[in-house]
Amino acid sequence: MTPRKELFITIKNKLKEIPELEYIDLFRDQFKDSETDFPSIWTAVLVRINKITYETMTEQIQEGTCTLDIILYCKDGWMNQHNNTSDPENGLIEIDLLDEIAEKLQFLYGEQFKPLQQTDDETEENTLDSIMSYRQSFTTKIYRKLAPKYQNIKISI
């Protein structure tokens, strides 16, 4: 398994522990243009693996610095938030979700990547009406072994 796959699968499995999240997937611009792409899902998380900067080490090993974004999408009016909220915490349950996501992912690690560390947290620009989105950024070091450049051969004299 590649480090990128392991990173995504590990994050997805950890986020599945949060029952309020209805949809977790790799970022592929799923909710790009219209609300029809966001039909009946109220809360969604997309994992966007950004740039990976690699350095070649000895023995065909590469070390990379990886940045990734966790983007939380919520429908506007969730928990009647904008119209006399019935949520006892003033309709700000998405803030609780952001905190829970950060708690689950901070220091999460795998076989091919070092512990995740949160670096950023902000509101994501969104082109969809009535959808709120928040972005949390993390960094990690990933490692992968490449196929050897040379093959050992046995010679006899």
DSSP file (Angstrom, degrees, kcal/mol; ACC not computed):
  #  RESIDUE AA STRUCTURE BP1 BP2  ACC     N-H-->O    O-->H-N    N-H-->O    O-->H-N    TCO  KAPPA ALPHA  PHI   PSI    X-CA   Y-CA   Z-CA
    1    1 A M              0   0    0      0, 0.0     0, 0.0     0, 0.0     0, 0.0   0.000 360.0 360.0 360.0 139.0    0.0    0.0    0.0
    2    2 A T     >  -     0   0    0      1,-0.1     4,-2.5   142,-0.1     5,-0.2  -0.397 360.0-114.2 -76.7 158.1    1.3    3.5   -0.8
    3    3 A P  H  > S+     0   0    0      0, 0.0     4,-2.7     0, 0.0     5,-0.2   0.874 116.8  55.1 -60.1 -36.9    1.8    6.1    1.9
    4    4 A R  H  > S+     0   0    0      2,-0.2     4,-2.3     1,-0.2     5,-0.2   0.920 110.1  45.4 -63.3 -43.5   -1.0    8.2    0.4
    5    5 A K  H  > S+     0   0    0      2,-0.2     4,-2.9     1,-0.2     5,-0.3   0.934 113.7  49.1 -64.5 -45.7   -3.5    5.3    0.5
    6    6 A E  H  X S+     0   0    0     -4,-2.5     4,-2.5     1,-0.2     5,-0.2   0.912 110.6  51.6 -60.8 -41.9   -2.5    4.4    4.1
    7    7 A L  H  X S+     0   0    0     -4,-2.7     4,-2.2    -5,-0.2    -1,-0.2   0.945 113.7  42.8 -59.9 -50.3   -2.8    8.0    5.2
    8    8 A F  H  X S+     0   0    0     -4,-2.3     4,-3.0     2,-0.2     5,-0.2   0.934 115.4  48.0 -63.6 -47.2   -6.3    8.4    3.7
    9    9 A I  H  X S+     0   0    0     -4,-2.9     4,-2.5     1,-0.2    -1,-0.2   0.897 112.5  49.2 -63.7 -40.3   -7.6    5.0    4.9
   10   10 A T  H  X S+     0   0    0     -4,-2.5     4,-1.9    -5,-0.3    -1,-0.2   0.917 113.9  45.9 -64.5 -43.4   -6.3    5.6    8.4
   11   11 A I  H  X S+     0   0    0     -4,-2.2     4,-2.6    -5,-0.2    -2,-0.2   0.935 112.9  50.1 -64.3 -46.4   -7.9    9.0    8.6
   12   12 A K  H  X S+     0   0    0     -4,-3.0     4,-1.6     1,-0.2    -2,-0.2   0.923 110.6  49.2 -59.9 -45.6  -11.2    7.8    7.2
   13   13 A N  H  < S+     0   0    0     -4,-2.5     4,-0.3     1,-0.2    -1,-0.2   0.878 112.3  48.6 -62.6 -37.2  -11.3    4.9    9.7
   14   14 A K  H >< S+     0   0    0     -4,-1.9     3,-1.2     1,-0.2    -1,-0.2   0.900 110.8  50.1 -69.5 -40.0  -10.6    7.3   12.6
   15   15 A L  H >< S+     0   0    0     -4,-2.6     3,-2.0     1,-0.3     6,-0.2   0.756  95.6  71.5 -71.0 -23.4  -13.3    9.7   11.4
   16   16 A K  T 3< S+     0   0    0     -4,-1.6    -1,-0.3     1,-0.3    -2,-0.2   0.704  84.0  71.8 -63.5 -17.2  -15.9    6.9   11.2
   17   17 A E  T <  S+     0   0    0     -3,-1.2    -1,-0.3    -4,-0.3    -2,-0.2   0.598  80.0  82.5 -73.1 -10.2  -15.8    6.9   15.0
   18   18 A I    X   -     0   0    0     -3,-2.0     3,-1.4     1,-0.1    -1,-0.1  -0.850  68.1-163.1 -96.0 106.2  -17.7   10.2   14.9
   19   19 A P  T 3  S+     0   0    0      0, 0.0    -1,-0.1     0, 0.0    -2,-0.0   0.722  81.6  66.8 -66.8 -21.3  -21.3    9.3   14.5
   20   20 A E  T 3  S+     0   0    0      2,-0.0     2,-0.5    77,-0.0    23,-0.1   0.701  80.8  90.7 -72.9 -18.1  -22.5   12.7   13.4
   21   21 A L    <   +     0   0    0     -3,-1.4    23,-0.2    -6,-0.2     3,-0.1  -0.690  51.5 179.9 -83.4 122.7  -20.4   12.5   10.1
   22   22 A E        +     0   0    0     21,-1.4     2,-0.4    -2,-0.5    22,-0.2   0.707  66.9  29.1 -94.7 -22.8  -22.6   11.0    7.4
   23   23 A Y  E     +a   44   0A   0     20,-0.8    22,-3.0     2,-0.0     2,-0.4  -0.980  57.6 176.1-146.1 125.7  -20.1   11.0    4.5
   24   24 A I  E     +a   45   0A   0     -2,-0.4     2,-0.3    20,-0.2    22,-0.2  -0.996  22.9 140.3-131.4 125.7  -16.3   10.7    4.5
   25   25 A D  E     -a   46   0A   0     20,-2.0    22,-2.5    -2,-0.4     2,-0.3  -0.959  54.2 -80.3-155.8 170.0  -14.4   10.6    1.3
   26   26 A L  E     -a   47   0A   0     -2,-0.3     2,-0.3    20,-0.2    22,-0.2  -0.589  59.6 -99.2 -74.4 139.4  -11.3   11.6   -0.6
   27   27 A F        +     0   0    0     20,-2.9    22,-0.2    -2,-0.3    -1,-0.1  -0.463  58.5 149.9 -65.9 120.0  -11.6   15.2   -2.0
   28   28 A R  S    S-     0   0    0     -2,-0.3    -1,-0.1    20,-0.1     4,-0.1  -0.015  75.6 -91.8-137.0  27.4  -12.5   15.0   -5.7
   29   29 A D    >   +     0   0    0      2,-0.1     3,-1.2     1,-0.1     4,-0.2   0.865  69.9 159.9  60.7  38.5  -14.5   18.3   -6.0
   30   30 A Q  T 3  S+     0   0    0      1,-0.3     3,-0.2     2,-0.1    -1,-0.1   0.843  72.4  39.1 -59.9 -35.5  -17.7   16.3   -5.2
   31   31 A F  T 3  S+     0   0    0      1,-0.2    -1,-0.3     2,-0.1    97,-0.1  -0.241  82.8 129.4-109.6  43.9  -19.6   19.4   -4.1
   32   32 A K  S <  S-     0   0    0     -3,-1.2    95,-0.2    -4,-0.1    -1,-0.2   0.951  75.3  -0.7 -69.2 -55.7  -18.2   21.8   -6.8
   33   33 A D  S    S+     0   0    0     -3,-0.2     2,-0.3    -4,-0.2    -1,-0.1   0.792 113.5  30.7-116.5 -32.9  -21.1   23.5   -8.5
   34   34 A S    >   -     0   0    0     94,-0.1     3,-1.5     1,-0.1     4,-0.2  -0.916  62.7-122.1-137.6 158.8  -24.6   22.6   -7.4
   35   35 A E  G >  S+     0   0    0     -2,-0.3     3,-1.4     1,-0.3    -1,-0.1   0.654 104.5  76.9 -71.0 -13.8  -26.6   21.6   -4.4
   36   36 A T  G 3  S+     0   0    0      1,-0.3    -1,-0.3     2,-0.1     4,-0.1   0.757  89.2  58.8 -66.6 -21.2  -27.7   18.5   -6.3
   37   37 A D  G <  S+     0   0    0     -3,-1.5    -1,-0.3     1,-0.3    -2,-0.2   0.631 107.1  47.9 -76.7 -13.0  -24.3   17.1   -5.6
   38   38 A F  S <  S+     0   0    0     -3,-1.4    -1,-0.3    -4,-0.2    -2,-0.1  -0.484  79.7 155.4-122.2  57.3  -25.1   17.5   -1.9
   39   39 A P  S    S-     0   0    0      0, 0.0    -1,-0.1     0, 0.0    -2,-0.1   0.960  70.7 -12.5 -62.4 -77.0  -28.5   15.9   -1.9
   40   40 A S  S    S+     0   0    0     -4,-0.1     2,-0.5     2,-0.0    -4,-0.0   0.308 100.6 112.5-112.9   8.5  -29.5   14.4    1.5
   41   41 A I        -     0   0    0      1,-0.2     3,-0.1    33,-0.0   -18,-0.0  -0.706  37.7-179.0 -87.2 128.9  -26.2   14.6    3.3
   42   42 A W  S    S+     0   0    0     -2,-0.5    33,-1.3     1,-0.3     2,-0.4   0.803  72.0  28.1 -95.8 -34.7  -26.2   17.1    6.1
   43   43 A T  E     + B   0  74A   0     31,-0.2   -21,-1.4   -23,-0.1   -20,-0.8  -0.995  69.2 166.9-131.6 131.9  -22.6   16.6    7.3
   44   44 A A  E     -aB  23  73A   0     29,-2.1    29,-3.2    -2,-0.4     2,-0.4  -0.986  19.5-156.2-141.9 149.3  -19.7   15.5    5.2
   45   45 A V  E     -aB  24  72A   0    -22,-3.0   -20,-2.0    -2,-0.3     2,-0.4  -0.997   8.3-168.0-127.1 128.8  -15.9   15.4    5.5
   46   46 A L  E     -aB  25  71A   0     25,-2.2    25,-2.8    -2,-0.4     2,-0.6  -0.957  13.3-144.6-114.9 136.6  -13.6   15.4    2.5
   47   47 A V  E     -aB  26  70A   0    -22,-2.5   -20,-2.9    -2,-0.4     2,-0.7  -0.886  14.2-168.0-102.6 116.1   -9.9   14.6    2.9
   48   48 A R  E     - B   0  69A   0     21,-3.0    21,-3.1    -2,-0.6     2,-0.8  -0.912   7.0-158.2-108.8 112.0   -7.7   16.6    0.5
   49   49 A I  E     - B   0  68A   0     -2,-0.7    19,-0.2    19,-0.2     3,-0.1  -0.804  21.7-173.4 -90.2 112.2   -4.1   15.5    0.3
   50   50 A N  E     -     0   0A   0     17,-2.0    -1,-0.1    -2,-0.8    18,-0.1   0.348  40.0 -17.8 -84.4-145.2   -2.2   18.4   -1.0
   51   51 A K  E     -     0   0A   0     15,-0.1    16,-1.6     1,-0.0     2,-0.5  -0.303  51.2-159.7 -64.7 138.9    1.4   18.8   -2.0
   52   52 A I  E     - B   0  66A   0     14,-0.2     2,-0.6    -3,-0.1    14,-0.2  -0.991   5.0-158.0-119.5 121.7    4.0   16.2   -0.9
   53   53 A T  E     - B   0  65A   0     12,-2.3    12,-2.5    -2,-0.5     2,-0.3  -0.895  16.7-158.7-102.8 116.4    7.6   17.4   -1.1
   54   54 A Y  E     - B   0  64A   0     -2,-0.6     2,-0.4    10,-0.2    10,-0.2  -0.654  15.8-168.2 -99.9 149.8   10.0   14.4   -1.3
   55   55 A E  E     - B   0  63A   0      8,-2.5     8,-2.6    -2,-0.3     2,-0.5  -0.994  26.5-125.3-126.9 137.5   13.7   14.0   -0.5
   56   56 A T  E     - B   0  62A   0     -2,-0.4     6,-0.2     6,-0.2     2,-0.1  -0.711  30.8-173.8 -86.2 129.8   15.6   11.0   -1.6
   57   57 A M        -     0   0    0      4,-3.6     3,-0.5    -2,-0.5     4,-0.2  -0.359  35.4 -67.3-106.3-172.1   17.4    9.1    1.2
   58   58 A T  S >  S+     0   0    0      1,-0.2     3,-1.0     2,-0.2    -1,-0.2  -0.351 111.7  29.3 -75.6 162.1   19.7    6.2    1.1
   59   59 A E  T 3  S-     0   0    0      1,-0.2    -1,-0.2    -3,-0.1     3,-0.1   0.843 131.2 -64.8  57.0  41.4   18.6    2.7    0.1
   60   60 A Q  T 3  S+     0   0    0     -3,-0.5    86,-3.6     1,-0.2     2,-0.4   0.751  96.1 141.5  58.2  30.1   15.8    3.9   -2.3
   61   61 A I  E <   - C   0 145A   0     -3,-1.0    -4,-3.6    84,-0.2     2,-0.4  -0.856  35.7-158.1-102.6 136.8   13.8    5.4    0.5
   62   62 A Q  E     -BC  56 144A   0     82,-3.2    82,-2.2    -2,-0.4     2,-0.5  -0.931   1.7-159.6-112.5 138.8   12.0    8.7    0.1
   63   63 A E  E     -BC  55 143A   0     -8,-2.6    -8,-2.5    -2,-0.4     2,-0.4  -0.965  16.6-172.3-113.5 131.7   10.9   11.0    2.9
   64   64 A G  E     -BC  54 142A   0     78,-3.0    78,-2.9    -2,-0.5     2,-0.6  -0.953  25.6-137.6-128.8 145.7    8.2   13.5    2.2
   65   65 A T  E     -BC  53 141A   0    -12,-2.5   -12,-2.3    -2,-0.4     2,-0.4  -0.902  32.5-167.1 -96.7 121.1    6.6   16.4    3.9
   66   66 A C  E     -BC  52 140A   0     74,-3.0    74,-2.0    -2,-0.6     2,-0.4  -0.905  13.4-165.9-116.8 134.4    2.9   16.1    3.4
   67   67 A T  E     + C   0 139A   0    -16,-1.6   -17,-2.0    -2,-0.4     2,-0.3  -0.948  14.5 177.8-114.3 142.0    0.1   18.7    4.0
   68   68 A L  E     -BC  49 138A   0     70,-2.5    70,-2.6    -2,-0.4     2,-0.4  -0.979  17.9-142.1-142.0 154.6   -3.5   17.7    4.0
   69   69 A D  E     -BC  48 137A   0    -21,-3.1   -21,-3.0    -2,-0.3     2,-0.6  -0.931   1.2-155.7-118.3 140.4   -6.8   19.4    4.6
   70   70 A I  E     -BC  47 136A   0     66,-3.0    66,-2.3    -2,-0.4     2,-0.6  -0.975  18.7-163.5-109.9 116.6   -9.9   18.0    6.3
   71   71 A I  E     -BC  46 135A   0    -25,-2.8   -25,-2.2    -2,-0.6     2,-0.5  -0.908   3.4-159.1-110.7 119.3  -12.9   19.9    5.0
   72   72 A L  E     -BC  45 134A   0     62,-2.8    62,-2.2    -2,-0.6     2,-0.4  -0.847   7.4-164.3 -97.5 125.2  -16.2   19.8    7.0
   73   73 A Y  E     +BC  44 133A   0    -29,-3.2   -29,-2.1    -2,-0.5     2,-0.3  -0.924  10.4 175.3-110.3 134.5  -19.3   20.6    5.1
   74   74 A C  E     -BC  43 132A   0     58,-2.8    58,-3.5    -2,-0.4     2,-0.3  -0.989  32.0-114.0-134.7 144.6  -22.6   21.4    6.8
   75   75 A K  E >   - C   0 131A   0    -33,-1.3     3,-1.5    -2,-0.3    56,-0.3  -0.579  38.6-106.1 -76.8 140.9  -25.9   22.5    5.4
   76   76 A D  T 3  S+     0   0    0     54,-4.6     3,-0.1    -2,-0.3    -1,-0.1  -0.412 107.6  30.6 -62.6 137.1  -27.1   26.0    6.3
   77   77 A G  T >  S+     0   0    0      1,-0.3     3,-1.9    -2,-0.1    -1,-0.3   0.521  80.9 162.6  88.2   5.3  -29.9   25.9    8.9
   78   78 A W  G X  S+     0   0    0     -3,-1.5     3,-1.2     1,-0.3    -1,-0.3  -0.371  74.5   7.7 -58.4 133.8  -28.6   22.7   10.4
   79   79 A M  G 3  S-     0   0    0      1,-0.3     7,-0.9    -3,-0.1     8,-0.6   0.800 129.2 -74.2  58.3  31.8  -30.2   22.2   13.8
   80   80 A N  G X  S+     0   0    0     -3,-1.9     3,-1.4     5,-0.2    -1,-0.3   0.831  85.5 159.3  54.7  34.3  -32.4   25.2   13.0
   81   81 A Q  T <   +     0   0    0     -3,-1.2     4,-0.4     1,-0.3     3,-0.2   0.798  66.5  39.8 -62.0 -33.9  -29.3   27.3   13.6
   82   82 A H  T 3  S+     0   0    0      1,-0.2    -1,-0.3     2,-0.1     2,-0.2   0.306 115.0  52.5-102.4  10.3  -30.4   30.4   11.6
   83   83 A N  S <  S-     0   0    0     -3,-1.4    -1,-0.2    -6,-0.1     3,-0.1  -0.643 131.1 -48.6-147.2  85.8  -34.1   30.4   12.7
   84   84 A N  S    S-     0   0    0     -2,-0.2    -2,-0.1    -3,-0.2    -3,-0.1   0.973  77.2-129.9  50.7  71.5  -34.6   30.3   16.5
   85   85 A T        -     0   0    0     -4,-0.4    -5,-0.2     1,-0.1    -4,-0.1  -0.076  22.2-162.6 -55.0 143.5  -32.3   27.4   17.2
   86   86 A S        +     0   0    0     -7,-0.9    -1,-0.1    -3,-0.1    -6,-0.1   0.430  60.8 108.2-103.5  -2.7  -33.5   24.5   19.3
   87   87 A D  S >  S-     0   0    0     -8,-0.6     3,-1.4     1,-0.1     4,-0.2  -0.615  70.5-138.8 -74.2 127.4  -29.9   23.4   20.0
   88   88 A P  T 3  S+     0   0    0      0, 0.0    -1,-0.1     0, 0.0    -3,-0.0   0.692 101.3  58.7 -63.5 -15.8  -29.1   24.1   23.6
   89   89 A E  T >  S-     0   0    0      0, 0.0     3,-1.2     0, 0.0    -2,-0.1  -0.090 125.9 -95.9-104.9  35.3  -25.6   25.2   22.6
   90   90 A N  T <  S-     0   0    0     -3,-1.4    -5,-0.1     1,-0.2    -6,-0.0   0.751  70.1 -68.2  62.0  29.2  -26.9   28.0   20.3
   91   91 A G  T 3  S+     0   0    0     -4,-0.2     3,-0.3     1,-0.1    -1,-0.2   0.722 101.6 124.6  70.9  21.7  -26.7   25.9   17.1
   92   92 A L    X>  +     0   0    0     -3,-1.2     3,-1.2     1,-0.2     4,-0.9  -0.144  19.6 129.5-106.0  39.1  -22.9   25.8   17.0
   93   93 A I  H 3>  +     0   0    0      1,-0.3     4,-2.0     2,-0.2    -1,-0.2   0.771  63.7  67.5 -66.0 -25.1  -22.6   22.0   16.9
   94   94 A E  H 3> S+     0   0    0     -3,-0.3     4,-2.4     1,-0.2    -1,-0.3   0.822  95.2  57.3 -65.9 -27.1  -20.3   22.2   14.0
   95   95 A I  H <> S+     0   0    0     -3,-1.2     4,-2.2     2,-0.2    -1,-0.2   0.898 105.6  50.0 -66.5 -39.3  -17.7   23.8   16.3
   96   96 A D  H  X S+     0   0    0     -4,-0.9     4,-2.3     2,-0.2    -2,-0.2   0.897 109.9  51.4 -62.5 -39.3  -18.0   20.8   18.5
   97   97 A L  H  X S+     0   0    0     -4,-2.0     4,-2.7     2,-0.2    -2,-0.2   0.906 107.9  51.5 -64.6 -41.5  -17.5   18.6   15.4
   98   98 A L  H  X S+     0   0    0     -4,-2.4     4,-2.4     1,-0.2    -1,-0.2   0.917 111.3  47.9 -60.5 -42.8  -14.3   20.6   14.4
   99   99 A D  H  X S+     0   0    0     -4,-2.2     4,-2.3     1,-0.2    -2,-0.2   0.900 112.4  48.8 -64.5 -40.2  -12.9   20.0   17.9
  100  100 A E  H  X S+     0   0    0     -4,-2.3     4,-2.2     2,-0.2    -2,-0.2   0.888 110.4  50.7 -68.3 -38.5  -13.7   16.3   17.8
  101  101 A I  H  X S+     0   0    0     -4,-2.7     4,-2.2     2,-0.2     5,-0.2   0.941 111.8  47.7 -62.0 -47.1  -12.1   15.9   14.4
  102  102 A A  H  X S+     0   0    0     -4,-2.4     4,-2.5     1,-0.2    -2,-0.2   0.901 111.4  51.0 -61.2 -40.7   -9.0   17.7   15.6
  103  103 A E  H  < S+     0   0    0     -4,-2.3    -1,-0.2     1,-0.2    -2,-0.2   0.888 112.1  46.8 -64.4 -39.3   -8.9   15.5   18.7
  104  104 A K  H  < S+     0   0    0     -4,-2.2    -1,-0.2     1,-0.2    -2,-0.2   0.865 120.6  36.6 -69.9 -36.0   -9.2   12.3   16.7
  105  105 A L  H >< S+     0   0    0     -4,-2.2     3,-2.4    -5,-0.2    11,-0.4   0.751  85.0 106.2 -94.7 -24.9   -6.6   13.2   14.1
  106  106 A Q  T 3< S+     0   0    0     -4,-2.5    11,-0.2     1,-0.3     3,-0.1  -0.391 100.5   1.3 -60.6 125.7   -4.0   15.0   16.2
  107  107 A F  T 3  S+     0   0    0      9,-2.9    -1,-0.3     1,-0.3     2,-0.2   0.560  91.1 150.9  70.4  13.0   -1.0   12.7   16.6
  108  108 A L    <   +     0   0    0     -3,-2.4     8,-2.2     8,-0.1     2,-0.3  -0.559  21.7 175.6 -68.7 135.9   -2.6    9.9   14.5
  109  109 A Y        -     0   0    0     -2,-0.2     2,-0.2     6,-0.2     5,-0.2  -0.917  17.5-167.2-141.5 166.6    0.1    7.9   12.8
  110  110 A G        -     0   0    0      3,-2.1     3,-0.3    -2,-0.3  -103,-0.0  -0.716  45.8 -82.3-138.8-170.7    0.6    4.8   10.6
  111  111 A E  S    S+     0   0    0     -2,-0.2     3,-0.0     1,-0.2    -1,-0.0   0.844 127.6  31.8 -68.5 -33.8    3.3    2.5    9.4
  112  112 A Q  S    S+     0   0    0   -109,-0.1    31,-2.6  -110,-0.1     2,-0.3   0.314 117.9  54.8-110.5   7.7    4.4    4.9    6.6
  113  113 A F  B    S-D  142   0A   0     -3,-0.3    -3,-2.1    29,-0.2    29,-0.2  -1.000  72.6-127.6-143.8 145.7    3.6    8.2    8.2
  114  114 A K        -     0   0    0     27,-2.8    -6,-0.1    -2,-0.3    -2,-0.1  -0.241  57.3 -58.2 -77.9 170.5    4.6   10.1   11.4
  115  115 A P        -     0   0    0      0, 0.0    -6,-0.2     0, 0.0    -1,-0.2  -0.219  57.6-116.9 -55.9 136.1    2.0   11.6   13.7
  116  116 A L        -     0   0    0     -8,-2.2    -9,-2.9   -11,-0.4     2,-0.4  -0.448  28.0-162.4 -69.0 144.8   -0.3   14.2   12.2
  117  117 A Q  E     -E  139   0A   0     22,-1.9    22,-2.0   -11,-0.2     2,-0.2  -0.990  18.1-125.6-133.5 125.8    0.0   17.7   13.6
  118  118 A Q  E     +E  138   0A   0     -2,-0.4    20,-0.3    20,-0.2     3,-0.1  -0.486  32.9 167.3 -71.8 134.6   -2.6   20.4   13.1
  119  119 A T  E     +     0   0A   0     18,-2.8     2,-0.3     1,-0.3    19,-0.2   0.581  58.5  20.1-119.1 -18.9   -1.3   23.6   11.6
  120  120 A D  E     -E  137   0A   0     17,-1.4    17,-2.0     2,-0.0    -1,-0.3  -0.989  46.0-175.4-156.0 154.6   -4.3   25.6   10.6
  121  121 A D  E     +E  136   0A   0     -2,-0.3     2,-0.3    15,-0.2    15,-0.2  -0.854  29.0 133.9-157.0 115.7   -8.1   26.0   11.1
  122  122 A E  E     -E  135   0A   0     13,-2.8    13,-3.6    -2,-0.3     2,-0.3  -0.977  56.8 -80.8-157.0 169.0  -10.3   28.4    9.2
  123  123 A T  E     -E  134   0A   0     -2,-0.3     2,-0.3    11,-0.2    11,-0.3  -0.606  48.2-131.2 -74.5 133.1  -13.5   28.8    7.3
  124  124 A E        -     0   0    0      9,-1.9     9,-0.4    -2,-0.3     2,-0.2  -0.652  20.2-110.8 -87.3 140.2  -13.3   27.5    3.7
  125  125 A E        -     0   0    0     -2,-0.3     2,-0.4     7,-0.1    -1,-0.1  -0.497  42.0-165.9 -66.4 138.4  -14.4   29.6    0.8
  126  126 A N        -     0   0    0     -2,-0.2   -94,-0.1     1,-0.1     7,-0.0  -0.987  30.2-167.2-136.2 139.4  -17.5   28.1   -0.7
  127  127 A T        +     0   0    0     -2,-0.4     2,-0.4   -95,-0.2    -1,-0.1   0.452  66.0  95.7 -99.7  -3.6  -19.4   28.6   -3.9
  128  128 A L  S >  S-     0   0    0      3,-0.1     3,-1.0   -97,-0.1     2,-0.2  -0.723  75.2-123.9 -92.9 135.5  -22.5   26.6   -2.8
  129  129 A D  T 3  S+     0   0    0     -2,-0.4   -53,-0.1     1,-0.2     3,-0.1  -0.509  92.0  10.1 -72.5 144.8  -25.5   28.4   -1.4
  130  130 A S  T 3  S+     0   0    0     -2,-0.2   -54,-4.6     1,-0.2     2,-0.5   0.645 101.0 113.1  61.1  21.0  -26.6   27.3    2.1
  131  131 A I  E <   -C   75   0A   0     -3,-1.0     2,-0.4   -56,-0.3   -56,-0.2  -0.988  49.6-160.3-120.1 128.8  -23.5   25.1    2.6
  132  132 A M  E     -C   74   0A   0    -58,-3.5   -58,-2.8    -2,-0.5     2,-0.4  -0.849  11.7-171.2-102.8 143.2  -21.0   26.0    5.3
  133  133 A S  E     -C   73   0A   0     -9,-0.4    -9,-1.9    -2,-0.4     2,-0.4  -0.998   9.8-169.6-140.6 143.7  -17.5   24.6    5.1
  134  134 A Y  E     -CE  72 123A   0    -62,-2.2   -62,-2.8    -2,-0.4     2,-0.4  -0.972  10.7-149.3-130.4 142.0  -14.5   24.6    7.5
  135  135 A R  E     -CE  71 122A   0    -13,-3.6   -13,-2.8    -2,-0.4     2,-0.4  -0.946   9.6-173.7-119.1 132.7  -11.0   23.6    6.8
  136  136 A Q  E     -CE  70 121A   0    -66,-2.3   -66,-3.0    -2,-0.4     2,-0.4  -0.992  15.3-153.2-119.7 129.3   -8.5   22.1    9.2
  137  137 A S  E     -CE  69 120A   0    -17,-2.0   -18,-2.8    -2,-0.4   -17,-1.4  -0.822  13.3-179.0-107.9 143.7   -4.9   21.5    7.9
  138  138 A F  E     -CE  68 118A   0    -70,-2.6   -70,-2.5    -2,-0.4     2,-0.3  -0.932  10.9-152.9-133.5 155.4   -2.4   19.0    9.2
  139  139 A T  E     +CE  67 117A   0    -22,-2.0   -22,-1.9    -2,-0.3     2,-0.3  -0.929  18.7 163.0-126.1 156.4    1.2   18.1    8.3
  140  140 A T  E     -C   66   0A   0    -74,-2.0   -74,-3.0    -2,-0.3     2,-0.5  -0.972  36.4-112.9-158.8 165.8    3.1   14.8    8.5
  141  141 A K  E     -C   65   0A   0     -2,-0.3   -27,-2.8   -76,-0.2     2,-0.3  -0.927  33.2-165.3-104.1 131.8    6.2   13.1    7.3
  142  142 A I  E     -CD  64 113A   0    -78,-2.9   -78,-3.0    -2,-0.5     2,-0.4  -0.870   3.3-157.4-118.6 154.9    5.7   10.1    5.0
  143  143 A Y  E     +C   63   0A   0    -31,-2.6     2,-0.3    -2,-0.3   -80,-0.2  -0.986  12.5 172.8-132.6 137.5    8.1    7.4    3.9
  144  144 A R  E     -C   62   0A   0    -82,-2.2   -82,-3.2    -2,-0.4     2,-0.5  -0.998  24.3-135.5-144.1 150.0    8.1    5.1    0.9
  145  145 A K  E     -C   61   0A   0     -2,-0.3   -84,-0.2   -84,-0.2     2,-0.2  -0.894  21.8-150.6-105.4 128.9   10.6    2.6   -0.5
  146  146 A L        -     0   0    0    -86,-3.6     3,-0.1    -2,-0.5    -2,-0.0  -0.510  32.7 -84.9 -92.4 163.5   11.2    2.7   -4.2
  147  147 A A        -     0   0    0     -2,-0.2    -1,-0.1     1,-0.1   -87,-0.0  -0.431  59.5 -95.7 -63.6 140.5   12.1   -0.2   -6.4
  148  148 A P        -     0   0    0      0, 0.0    -1,-0.1     0, 0.0     3,-0.0  -0.292  21.6-142.7 -62.9 142.7   15.9   -0.7   -6.4
  149  149 A K  S    S+     0   0    0      1,-0.1     2,-0.3    -3,-0.1    -2,-0.1   0.852  87.1  35.1 -72.1 -35.3   17.8    0.9   -9.2
  150  150 A Y  S    S-     0   0    0      0, 0.0     2,-0.4     0, 0.0    -1,-0.1  -0.910  76.2-139.1-122.2 148.4   20.3   -2.0   -9.4
  151  151 A Q        -     0   0    0     -2,-0.3     2,-0.3    -3,-0.0    -2,-0.0  -0.858  20.6-121.6-105.7 139.8   19.7   -5.7   -8.9
  152  152 A N        -     0   0    0     -2,-0.4     2,-0.4     2,-0.0     0, 0.0  -0.620  32.2-170.6 -75.3 135.1   22.1   -8.0   -7.0
  153  153 A I        -     0   0    0     -2,-0.3     2,-0.5     2,-0.0     0, 0.0  -0.960  20.2-125.2-127.4 149.4   23.3  -10.8   -9.2
  154  154 A K        -     0   0    0     -2,-0.4     2,-0.4     2,-0.0    -2,-0.0  -0.789  27.2-172.2 -95.1 129.2   25.3  -13.8   -8.1
  155  155 A I        -     0   0    0     -2,-0.5     2,-0.4     2,-0.0    -2,-0.0  -0.921   8.0-153.6-119.0 148.2   28.5  -14.5  -10.0
  156  156 A S              0   0    0     -2,-0.4    -2,-0.0     1,-0.1     0, 0.0  -0.939 360.0 360.0-121.7 145.5   30.8  -17.4   -9.7
  157  157 A I              0   0    0     -2,-0.4    -1,-0.1     0, 0.0    -2,-0.0   0.364 360.0 360.0-113.5 360.0   34.4  -17.5  -10.4
